[in-house]
Amino acid sequence: MAERDPTIDAAGAARCPGATWTDILALDARPVPAFLEQENYEYRGSDPIPAMIYTSPEFQALENEKMWPNVWQFAARDEDMPEPGDYIVYENAGRSYLVVRQEDGSVKAMHNVCLHRGRKLRTEDGTADKFQCPFHGFTWNKDGSLHEIPCRWDFKHLTDEKMQLPEAEVARWQGYIFVRENPGGPTIEEYLAPLPEFFKRWRHDQCTTAIWVAKEVPANWKITMEAFMEAWHTIVTHPQLLPFTGDANTSYNIYGDNVNVAYTPFGVMSPHVDPEGKEQQWIVDEFIKYNGRSADNYEESPYAVTVPEGISARRALGEAMRENFSKTFGHPELHDAATDVELLDGLVYNVFPHFAPWGGYMPNIVYRWKPGPTPDTCLMEVRILVRIPEGQPIPHGQPMKMLTREQKWTDAPELGVLGHVFEQDMDNLPFVQDGLKVSKNGRVELGDYQEIRIRQFHQTLMKYLDA
């Protein structure tokens, strides 16, 4: 175990006593990719965050004006719209787009507004060769070119070129489809760096959406997102996870302005659990009961293992997952090299501003957050991606199940125990929103290390708003 003093005075240098992330990686059954071992932490200051950025309508208006139009937004996945003419309606921050599959397999994103009197052309996802406005019948082809104007004799001033539906930029990566309203700026590969290099191993383009649940949350989108950007709230909010979650062992890393990650080890006891009398089998037994990505995603849980004498729970779980991975999904070239880290741990990446794909070979969780019409609400979406067995075509993804504000995440039984974990988070969020409105000092104070991802997010956001 690495020796260090947890009371180091240097700003941002303090760490929780106990095993480090790299200590845990050193015990892996396979050589771990170098990028998972490298620490990319950078001290970014300790200034407070103004509470008003979560509660102010004026601040939300600035986000909508200066930030959202200039960033790559996660709009869809390929399996949502696999065939020519398939389209999704992507709406966010005061804009509505038709994201449409073209005949050659490419994707276009057009503003979802009739250029005659402004009616939305579509309100739900579907399939169409043409988009006819239900108001007066103005019609566009699926590539956005004008098809027909009824009573064309009365519109001699409108040319086909003038009536082309305005487009947003589109980019694709690993099965994800992104849109950006304003042209220019970094390519998607530049914007996502270093994820394109990291995710070469995990191939999300070989996955499909097996579960997709969304819920309106009575809290600002940033408050809601930030609840998923650090692991140390597990101590109080998710105590049932502590027997198998290294919450305080988490490694936090940032990459430039747009990307950050929390690496949280599973299959190890939290430093906050008294290990006295706790056997390695107890870790596995608790893991089976409460890990949101385990039994609910398999006909038979691969975690139902007996830990041999002298073997750690983490090693036993990793071997079981490796065997299941090969049997279920094929891809022997991946199976042979898959590490315990990639089969067990929470490798939770965030891409500015609202996209969070989990890495590794497990059924991958993907989060997306979108602001509501006021600062007091947002939409949170949870997808579960599953890997498709080798040689099989990627099936159409599951449609989104929309929960009302009154419903709970547990009203989506397909989420399994993950729904209960989300509900524990929801118990906090409305009261965070209310508390920030009545805060006396109007400040949010962040930890230097465990909340560095939140600080990086806010510094990037202000770069857009101050531009």
MOUR-V138160 format. One record per residue. PSI is psi in radians with two decimals (999 if undefined). NEAR is the number of other C-alpha atoms within 8 Angstrom. D_LAST is the distance of its C-alpha to the last C-alpha in Angstrom with 2 decimals. Layout:
PSI/NEAR/D_LAST  PSI/NEAR/D_LAST
This chain:
2.42/6/45.55  2.31/6/43.04  2.28/4/43.96  2.82/4/41.27  1.97/7/40.93  -0.12/8/38.78  0.30/5/38.55  2.39/7/36.67  -0.42/6/34.76  2.35/6/31.89  2.23/7/28.60  0.04/8/28.03  -0.29/8/31.41  2.47/12/33.58  2.75/6/34.88  2.39/7/37.39  2.66/7/40.98  -2.95/7/42.69  2.42/9/42.15  2.95/11/38.83  -0.76/11/37.24  -0.53/7/38.59  -0.74/10/42.00  -0.70/10/42.12  -0.55/10/41.07  -0.32/6/43.88  0.12/6/46.40  2.64/12/45.19  -0.25/8/47.89  2.75/8/45.96  2.24/7/43.80  2.40/10/40.24  2.46/6/37.41  -0.62/6/35.86  -0.39/6/32.30  -0.34/6/33.60  -0.39/9/35.07  2.31/6/32.16  2.20/7/30.21  0.82/8/26.45  2.52/8/25.64  2.18/7/23.27  2.22/9/23.20  0.38/8/19.71  3.00/5/20.87  0.32/8/22.67  2.58/5/20.59  2.82/8/21.15  2.29/8/18.90  2.30/8/18.89  -0.52/12/21.32  -0.34/10/19.68  -0.27/8/16.96  -0.25/12/20.00  -0.24/13/21.77  2.16/9/19.59  -0.58/8/19.55  -0.67/6/16.66  -0.71/11/14.55  -0.65/11/15.87  -0.66/8/15.00  -0.72/10/11.25  -0.80/10/11.80  -0.55/11/13.78  -0.76/8/11.46  -0.43/10/8.04  -1.08/12/9.50  -0.72/10/13.11  -0.24/10/13.09  0.11/11/11.11  2.74/9/13.28  2.17/9/16.98  2.35/11/19.08  1.96/11/22.69  -0.59/9/24.71  3.05/10/28.30  2.76/9/30.81  -0.67/9/33.26  -0.20/12/36.22  -0.44/11/34.85  1.18/13/35.47  -0.44/9/37.81  2.68/7/39.72  2.33/11/38.92  -0.28/12/38.07  2.43/13/36.93  2.72/13/33.70  2.63/13/31.61  1.94/13/29.63  2.09/10/26.22  2.36/8/24.52  2.42/8/21.38  0.78/10/18.77  0.23/6/20.37  2.68/7/21.14  2.29/11/24.51  2.56/11/25.40  1.97/14/28.75  1.96/12/28.62  2.32/15/31.86  2.27/15/34.06  2.99/12/35.35  -0.58/7/38.86  0.13/5/37.88  -0.19/8/36.25  3.08/7/32.67  2.38/9/30.22  2.66/14/28.35  1.99/13/25.96  2.57/12/26.40  2.27/12/25.08  1.04/11/27.95  2.23/9/28.60  2.31/11/31.62  0.09/7/30.76  -1.26/5/33.82  0.16/5/33.46  0.12/7/30.59  2.54/8/32.57  2.40/9/31.29  -0.65/11/33.37  2.59/9/33.86  -0.17/6/33.52  2.74/6/35.01  2.78/9/35.03  -2.72/7/37.93  2.33/7/39.36  2.53/9/39.66  -0.44/7/40.26  2.68/9/39.06  1.87/11/36.91  2.28/9/38.78  2.23/12/37.36  -0.11/6/39.84  -1.05/5/39.59  -0.10/6/40.92  0.09/9/41.12  2.38/12/38.45  2.42/12/38.35  2.59/14/36.07  2.91/11/36.99  -0.21/12/35.34  0.09/8/33.29  -0.09/11/31.77  2.64/12/34.09  2.36/12/36.06  -0.77/9/39.57  2.47/8/41.11  2.01/9/40.79  2.53/7/43.81  0.88/6/45.57  -0.44/8/43.79  -0.39/5/45.96  0.03/5/43.86  0.75/8/40.53  -0.30/7/41.41  -0.11/4/38.06  2.01/7/36.22  2.83/7/36.26  -0.67/8/35.86  -0.71/7/32.77  -0.48/6/31.17  0.19/10/32.08  2.31/9/30.62  2.28/11/28.60  2.52/7/24.86  2.68/10/23.85  2.78/13/21.11  2.58/11/20.88  2.45/11/23.33  2.67/8/23.88  2.50/9/26.77  2.23/8/27.60  0.63/7/30.66  -0.14/11/31.56  2.51/12/28.12  2.25/13/26.45  2.61/12/22.68  2.62/13/20.81  2.18/13/17.34  -0.91/10/16.81  2.30/8/14.52  2.80/8/16.12  3.03/4/15.02  -3.02/5/13.50  2.60/7/15.87  2.94/6/19.37  -0.62/10/20.66  -0.71/8/22.63  -0.70/7/19.74  -0.67/9/17.67  -0.20/11/20.80  2.33/10/22.05  0.32/8/24.50  -0.71/7/25.84  -0.61/9/27.39  -0.76/7/29.55  -0.79/9/30.44  0.02/10/31.32  -0.58/7/33.70  -0.59/6/36.35  -0.29/9/35.70  1.19/9/35.40  -0.25/10/33.92  -0.14/9/34.85  0.24/9/38.44  2.89/11/37.82  2.84/14/37.91  1.95/13/36.84  -0.49/10/39.93  2.45/13/38.49  1.94/13/35.54  2.41/12/35.26  2.65/12/32.60  2.41/12/32.64  2.27/11/30.89  2.30/13/30.05  1.04/11/29.99  2.76/14/26.92  2.61/16/23.14  -0.55/15/21.99  -0.71/7/20.28  -0.80/12/23.52  -0.80/14/25.59  -0.74/10/23.72  -0.37/9/23.77  -0.27/8/27.54  0.30/7/27.81  0.09/12/25.74  2.67/11/28.42  -0.20/12/32.21  -0.15/8/33.54  -0.17/8/33.71  -0.60/11/36.66  -0.78/10/38.91  -0.69/6/39.04  -0.64/8/37.59  1.04/11/39.34  -0.38/8/42.39  -0.27/6/44.37  -0.25/12/42.13  -0.57/15/42.82  -0.38/13/46.11  0.26/14/44.38  2.12/13/40.70  1.17/15/39.50  -0.86/14/36.73  -0.12/9/36.46  -0.01/14/37.06  2.45/13/33.75  2.21/10/31.60  2.28/15/27.82  2.57/13/25.59  2.58/14/21.95  1.84/10/20.79  -2.40/5/17.41  -0.47/10/14.50  -0.37/13/16.16  2.43/14/19.87  2.94/12/22.18  2.58/12/25.86  2.17/15/28.70  1.88/12/32.15  2.08/14/34.79  2.44/16/38.44  2.84/12/41.04  0.21/14/44.80  2.61/12/44.71  2.49/13/45.30  2.53/13/42.55  -0.26/11/43.00  0.01/6/43.41  2.32/8/46.60  2.01/5/49.93  -0.11/6/51.39  2.11/4/54.92  0.06/4/57.15  2.06/7/54.40  2.82/6/55.49  -0.56/9/53.30  -0.58/9/54.73  -0.67/9/53.30  -0.80/15/49.76  -0.77/16/50.51  -0.71/9/52.15  -0.62/11/49.19  -0.77/13/46.79  -0.69/12/48.79  -0.63/6/48.67  -0.14/9/45.02  2.14/10/42.83  -0.22/11/40.86  0.37/9/40.97  -1.87/11/44.69  -0.53/12/47.77  -0.25/12/46.10  0.10/8/44.86  2.64/8/48.28  -0.71/6/51.85  2.23/5/53.03  2.16/11/50.73  -0.17/11/50.52  -0.14/12/49.93  1.31/8/53.48  2.71/9/54.81  2.19/6/57.33  2.06/11/56.11  2.72/6/58.79  2.32/4/60.14  0.04/4/58.15  2.48/8/55.08  2.73/8/51.79  -0.72/13/50.47  -0.76/10/47.33  -0.74/11/49.47  -0.72/13/51.70  -0.72/13/48.81  -0.76/13/47.21  -0.69/9/50.51  -0.71/11/51.03  -0.63/12/47.61  -0.76/11/48.19  -0.76/8/51.48  -0.67/9/50.06  -0.80/10/47.11  -0.76/11/49.56  -0.68/7/51.99  -0.71/7/49.51  -0.13/10/46.98  -2.30/10/48.77  1.05/9/46.44  -0.52/7/48.73  -0.49/6/46.41  -0.74/8/43.83  -0.77/11/46.48  -0.57/6/48.03  -0.09/8/44.85  2.23/11/43.25  2.88/12/42.79  -0.70/14/43.39  -0.83/11/39.67  -0.28/12/38.80  -0.26/13/41.58  -0.70/13/41.15  2.84/12/37.89  1.75/11/34.65  1.48/12/32.08  1.77/12/29.12  2.55/12/25.93  2.38/14/22.60  2.19/11/19.92  2.33/10/16.47  -0.24/10/16.31  0.34/13/19.91  2.24/13/22.43  1.61/11/25.09  2.40/11/28.06  2.43/11/30.92  -3.14/12/32.34  -3.01/11/36.04  -0.01/9/39.07  2.91/9/39.68  2.06/10/39.03  2.26/12/35.24  2.46/10/33.26  2.13/12/29.95  2.63/12/27.72  2.42/11/25.14  2.44/13/23.52  2.44/11/22.18  2.62/13/21.23  -3.06/12/23.99  -0.35/7/24.07  2.91/8/23.59  -0.18/15/22.02  -0.02/10/25.62  2.82/14/26.35  3.01/17/25.28  2.19/13/27.03  2.29/14/27.96  2.46/11/29.61  2.08/12/31.86  2.61/12/33.30  2.05/12/36.07  2.40/14/36.41  2.55/11/39.86  2.42/10/40.94  2.32/11/43.31  2.61/9/46.57  2.33/7/46.95  -0.12/4/48.04  2.56/6/47.27  2.69/5/44.87  2.05/9/41.71  2.84/6/42.72  2.41/10/40.72  2.79/9/38.54  2.49/9/39.43  2.82/7/37.87  2.31/8/35.68  2.11/7/37.67  2.11/7/35.88  2.55/13/36.91  2.97/7/36.73  -0.55/9/35.31  -0.47/5/38.94  2.82/7/39.81  2.79/10/39.42  -0.48/12/38.27  -0.18/10/41.96  0.01/8/42.75  1.49/10/41.59  -0.36/7/44.51  -0.33/6/43.22  -0.25/12/40.72  -2.51/11/43.69  -0.26/10/43.17  -0.58/10/39.41  -0.67/14/39.49  -0.66/10/41.03  -0.78/10/38.36  -0.67/9/35.61  -0.58/11/37.62  -0.67/10/37.69  -0.72/10/33.88  -0.49/9/33.98  -0.38/8/36.31  -0.70/8/33.48  -0.78/12/30.39  -0.56/11/31.42  -0.45/8/32.43  -0.80/10/29.17  -0.84/15/27.46  -0.69/8/30.14  -0.69/8/30.10  -0.49/12/26.43  -0.52/9/27.09  0.21/7/29.92  2.29/9/28.64  -0.80/4/29.92  -0.16/4/27.41  0.57/10/24.43  2.57/9/23.52  2.17/8/23.60  2.29/8/24.94  2.57/10/24.56  2.61/8/26.96  -0.61/12/25.93  -1.01/12/27.38  -0.30/10/28.28  0.45/11/24.96  -0.54/15/22.69  -0.67/14/21.54  -0.73/9/20.29  -0.76/10/18.45  -0.75/11/16.80  -0.83/12/15.76  -0.61/8/14.14  -0.65/9/12.29  -0.75/11/10.92  -0.77/10/10.18  -0.47/8/8.23  -0.67/8/6.03  -0.75/9/5.25  -0.49/10/5.60  -0.14/5/3.82  999/4/0.00
